[in-house]
Amino acid sequence: MSTKLWDRRSALRLGALGGLAVGVLGAGALPASAGPRHFDLGAEARTLYTGAALSSETIQQSFAFDPEEGRLFVAQLLAGSPGKAGDLRVTEMDRRGRIRGWMTLLGYGHAVSFGVHRGRGGLDLWIEGRVNDNGYGTVLKQVPWRHGWTLDQDDPRAKDHRPVPGAMEYACAIDHRHGRMAIAYWSGVDKRVAVLPLREVLRGDQPDPIADFARPDGLGTFQGYALDGDALYTLDGNSYSEDNPVPGNTYLGRIHWRTGDLVERVHNRTALDLDFREPEGLAIEYPRHAPPRLYVGFASGVVGDRRSNIYYLQRR
C-alpha cells in the first residue's frame, strides 16, 4: 500500500496539533500518551431516529454533526434535479428526526461525505462543490450555514478550497478531537485518502499530508467514512434487491490510516427489517457528557417518499 512516509516536520506538526486539540477542546480530549481506542463494529447499534422525512424526497447521502452543540445536518440530492447536476439539499434535523431548517446548494456534487465546523463567523459546512460531468464535486467548499439560503457554485458567500494539489474530486470528514481532516479524493488514476492537519486546511493552505494512501481493496460500494484518532471508519454496501436480499451486504470497516491497511471489516445487521435499506452516511460525534458515538445511516422507503434512519455505536 502506497503511504507517504512521515518526515520530521510532519511529526513535529502533528505533535503540536495534538497539543492544540487538548487546549481547545479541554479535558475531554485524549492525552498524547493514551493508546488508541476503537469502536466495536460488531456491537448492537442503538437508535437515534427512524422513518424521518427530510426536506427533500430523495435518499440521504451523508450527515455530520456540529462539534460544539451536536446539531445534526443531513445531505441529499435535490428532488426534481438530474443526479449529475450536483444540486444538493442540506437539512438540519433534531434528535427525534424532525426538520429544523434547510439550505439548497446548486451545482455542488454528490455529498459523499462532509464536515461541519464552527469558526469565528459561525457554523460552516465543508462540502464538495463545483460539480463535474460525473456529478461529483471538484473542490472543497466552505459554506456558511443559513436556513433558507440557496447558493449556486459561484456565490461569493461560499469559498473554494483545494487542500490536495491535483485532486480531481473531493469529499471530507473532520476529526475535531484530534485536529485532522480526511479528504477522500480521485487522483485521476485511483481513489485515495489524504489525512491533513485541520487547522491548516481551515486557514486555506495546501499542507503536507500526514498520510496519503490508496483506498484499500476489499470494500464494496463506498457509502461513507469517518475519522477518529488512528482509525478511518468506512461504510460500504447496497440496498436490498433480488441479488442482495436480507440480511444485505452492508459492512463497517476500519482502516489504519498510518499504513493504509484495512484491518477490520464486519457485516452490519442493524435494522434488517427496514424496507429498501441502503447504507448512506457515517459520522462520529463527541458528546460532552457521554462516550464518543459512531453513527451509521440507512435510507428507506420508496421513490418519492424516501426516509432517513440513523443509528449509533457507543464506545465504552
C-alpha positions in Angstrom: 0.0 0.0 0.0 1.4 3.4 -1.0 1.6 5.6 2.0 3.6 8.8 2.4 6.3 8.4 4.9 6.4 10.8 7.8 9.2 13.3 7.8 10.4 15.2 10.9 8.5 18.3 10.1 5.2 16.3 9.8 5.8 14.6 13.1 6.6 17.8 14.9 3.5 19.5 13.4 1.3 16.5 14.4 2.6 16.8 18.0 1.8 20.5 18.0 -1.7 19.9 16.7 -2.3 17.3 19.4 -1.4 19.9 22.0 -3.7 22.3 20.3 -6.6 19.9 20.3 -6.2 19.4 24.1 -6.0 23.2 24.6 -9.1 23.9 22.5 -11.3 21.0 23.4 -10.4 20.8 27.1 -10.1 17.8 29.4 -12.3 15.7 27.2 -9.5 15.4 24.6 -7.4 12.3 24.7 -3.9 12.8 26.1 -1.0 12.2 23.8 0.1 9.2 25.9 -3.3 7.4 25.6 -3.4 4.4 23.4 -5.9 4.2 20.5 -9.4 3.2 21.4 -11.7 1.8 18.7 -15.4 1.2 18.3 -16.7 -2.4 18.5 -18.0 -2.7 14.9 -19.9 -5.9 15.8 -21.8 -4.4 18.7 -25.6 -3.9 18.6 -26.5 -0.4 17.4 -28.8 1.9 19.3 -31.4 4.0 17.5 -31.2 7.8 17.2 -34.3 8.0 15.0 -36.1 6.1 12.2 -38.5 6.8 9.4 -37.8 10.6 9.3 -38.8 12.7 6.3 -36.1 15.1 5.2 -36.8 18.5 3.4 -36.5 16.8 0.0 -37.9 13.4 -1.0 -34.7 11.8 -2.1 -32.3 9.3 -0.5 -29.9 10.7 2.2 -26.3 10.7 1.1 -24.4 11.7 4.2 -24.6 13.5 7.5 -22.4 15.4 10.0 -22.6 16.9 13.5 -21.8 20.4 14.8 -18.8 19.7 17.2 -19.9 22.1 19.8 -23.7 21.9 20.0 -24.3 18.5 18.5 -26.6 19.8 15.8 -27.2 17.3 13.0 -27.1 18.0 9.3 -28.2 15.6 6.5 -27.3 16.0 2.9 -29.2 14.6 -0.1 -29.6 15.3 -3.9 -32.4 17.8 -4.6 -35.6 16.2 -5.8 -36.5 17.2 -9.3 -32.9 17.8 -10.4 -30.9 15.4 -12.5 -28.5 13.5 -10.3 -25.4 14.7 -12.2 -26.5 18.3 -11.9 -25.0 18.3 -8.3 -27.9 20.1 -6.8 -28.0 19.4 -3.0 -30.3 19.9 -0.1 -28.9 20.0 3.4 -31.4 19.6 6.2 -30.9 20.3 9.9 -32.6 17.6 11.9 -33.3 17.4 15.7 -32.6 14.2 17.7 -36.2 13.0 17.2 -36.0 13.2 13.4 -37.8 16.5 13.0 -36.8 19.2 10.5 -35.3 22.3 11.9 -34.1 24.1 8.7 -32.5 23.6 5.3 -30.2 25.0 2.6 -30.1 24.4 -1.1 -26.7 24.2 -2.9 -26.8 24.3 -6.7 -24.1 22.6 -8.8 -22.1 21.3 -5.9 -21.8 17.5 -6.2 -23.0 14.2 -4.7 -22.4 14.8 -1.0 -20.5 11.6 -0.5 -19.3 12.9 2.9 -19.0 16.3 4.5 -18.0 18.1 7.7 -19.2 20.8 10.0 -17.0 23.3 11.7 -17.8 26.3 14.0 -15.5 29.2 13.2 -15.4 32.9 14.1 -18.1 33.7 11.6 -20.5 30.9 12.8 -21.2 27.4 11.6 -19.8 26.3 8.3 -20.4 23.2 6.1 -17.3 21.8 4.5 -18.7 20.0 1.4 -17.8 19.2 -2.1 -18.5 21.8 -4.8 -18.2 22.7 -8.5 -19.7 19.6 -9.9 -18.1 17.8 -12.8 -19.8 15.8 -15.6 -20.0 12.7 -13.4 -21.9 14.5 -10.7 -19.1 14.9 -8.1 -17.5 18.0 -6.7 -14.1 19.1 -7.8 -13.3 21.4 -4.9 -14.0 21.6 -1.2 -16.5 24.3 -0.4 -16.7 26.3 2.9 -20.4 27.2 3.1 -21.9 29.4 5.9 -25.0 27.7 7.3 -28.1 29.8 6.9 -31.6 28.4 7.0 -33.5 29.1 3.7 -30.5 30.2 1.7 -29.9 29.0 -1.9 -26.3 29.2 -3.1 -25.0 28.4 -6.6 -21.4 27.4 -7.1 -20.3 30.9 -7.9 -21.9 32.6 -4.9 -19.2 34.7 -3.2 -20.5 33.7 0.3 -19.1 30.1 -0.3 -15.3 29.8 -0.5 -13.4 27.3 -2.6 -10.6 25.2 -1.1 -8.2 22.8 -2.9 -6.1 21.4 0.0 -4.9 18.4 -2.0 -2.9 19.5 -5.1 -4.0 17.6 -8.2 -7.2 16.2 -6.7 -10.0 15.9 -9.2 -12.9 15.1 -6.9 -13.3 15.8 -3.2 -15.2 14.7 -0.1 -14.2 15.2 3.6 -14.6 14.1 7.2 -13.4 16.0 10.2 -11.9 14.6 13.4 -12.4 17.6 15.8 -11.0 15.9 18.8 -7.6 15.2 17.2 -7.5 18.2 14.8 -7.4 16.4 11.5 -9.4 16.2 8.2 -9.6 13.2 5.9 -10.0 14.0 2.2 -11.3 11.2 0.0 -10.3 12.2 -3.5 -9.9 11.0 -7.1 -6.3 11.5 -8.3 -7.1 10.8 -11.9 -5.5 7.4 -11.5 -7.0 5.9 -8.3 -9.2 6.7 -5.4 -7.2 7.9 -2.4 -7.4 9.4 1.1 -5.3 12.2 2.5 -5.2 12.9 6.2 -4.4 16.6 6.8 -3.9 18.9 9.8 -7.3 20.5 10.2 -6.0 23.9 11.3 -4.0 24.4 8.1 -7.0 23.4 5.9 -9.3 25.8 7.7 -6.7 28.5 7.0 -6.8 27.8 3.3 -3.4 26.2 3.0 -2.3 23.1 1.0 -0.5 21.4 3.9 1.8 18.4 3.6 -0.3 15.4 4.3 0.2 13.4 7.5 -0.7 10.4 5.4 -1.8 9.8 1.8 -2.9 6.3 0.6 -4.9 4.5 -2.0 -8.3 3.3 -0.9 -7.7 -0.4 0.1 -9.1 -3.3 -1.8 -11.8 -5.3 -0.1 -14.5 -2.7 0.1 -17.9 -2.8 -1.6 -19.9 0.2 -2.8 -18.4 3.1 -0.8 -21.1 4.8 1.2 -19.3 6.9 3.8 -16.4 7.3 6.1 -15.4 8.9 9.4 -12.1 9.8 11.0 -11.2 9.2 14.7 -7.7 9.0 16.1 -5.7 6.5 14.1 -8.8 5.0 12.6 -10.7 5.8 9.4 -14.1 4.0 9.6 -15.8 3.0 6.4 -19.3 2.1 5.3 -20.0 0.0 2.2 -22.9 -1.9 0.7 -26.1 -1.6 -1.3 -29.8 -1.5 -0.9 -31.9 -4.7 -0.8 -32.6 -6.3 -4.1 -33.2 -9.7 -5.7 -29.4 -10.0 -5.8 -28.9 -8.6 -2.3 -31.7 -10.0 -0.1 -31.9 -9.8 3.7 -29.5 -9.6 5.6 -27.9 -7.5 2.9 -24.3 -6.7 2.2 -23.6 -3.7 4.5 -20.2 -3.7 6.2 -18.4 -1.4 8.6 -14.7 -1.3 8.3 -11.6 0.2 9.9 -8.6 1.4 8.1 -5.4 2.2 10.0 -4.6 5.4 8.1 -1.0 5.5 9.1 -0.4 2.4 6.9 -3.5 2.5 4.7 -4.4 -1.1 5.6 -8.0 -2.3 6.0 -7.6 -4.1 9.4 -11.2 -4.9 10.1 -14.5 -5.3 8.2 -17.6 -6.5 9.9 -21.0 -7.4 8.4 -23.6 -5.0 9.8 -27.0 -6.3 10.8 -28.6 -3.1 12.1 -32.3 -2.6 11.3 -32.7 -5.6 9.0 -36.4 -5.0 8.9 -36.1 -1.7 7.0 -37.6 -1.6 3.6 -35.0 -0.8 0.8 -32.3 -0.3 3.5 -29.4 1.4 1.6 -26.4 2.3 3.8 -25.9 6.0 3.5 -23.6 8.0 5.7 -21.1 7.6 8.6 -20.2 10.2 11.2 -18.6 10.5 14.6 -19.8 12.7 17.5 -18.0 13.5 20.7 -20.9 14.3 23.2 -19.9 16.5 26.1 -21.3 14.1 28.7 -21.2 10.7 27.0 -18.6 8.5 25.3 -17.9 9.0 21.6 -20.5 7.7 19.1 -20.1 6.2 15.6 -23.3 6.9 13.7 -24.4 4.8 10.7 -27.3 5.9 8.4 -29.7 4.0 6.2 -32.2 5.2 3.6 -35.6 3.5 3.4 -39.0 4.0 1.8 -40.0 4.2 -1.8 -39.3 6.6 -4.7 -41.0 9.9 -3.9 -41.1 9.1 -0.1 -37.6 8.2 1.0 -36.9 8.2 4.7 -33.8 8.8 6.9 -32.8 6.4 9.6 -29.8 6.9 11.9 -28.3 4.5 14.5 -25.1 4.6 16.6 -22.5 2.5 18.3 -21.3 3.9 21.6 -17.6 3.5 22.6 -17.2 2.2 26.1 
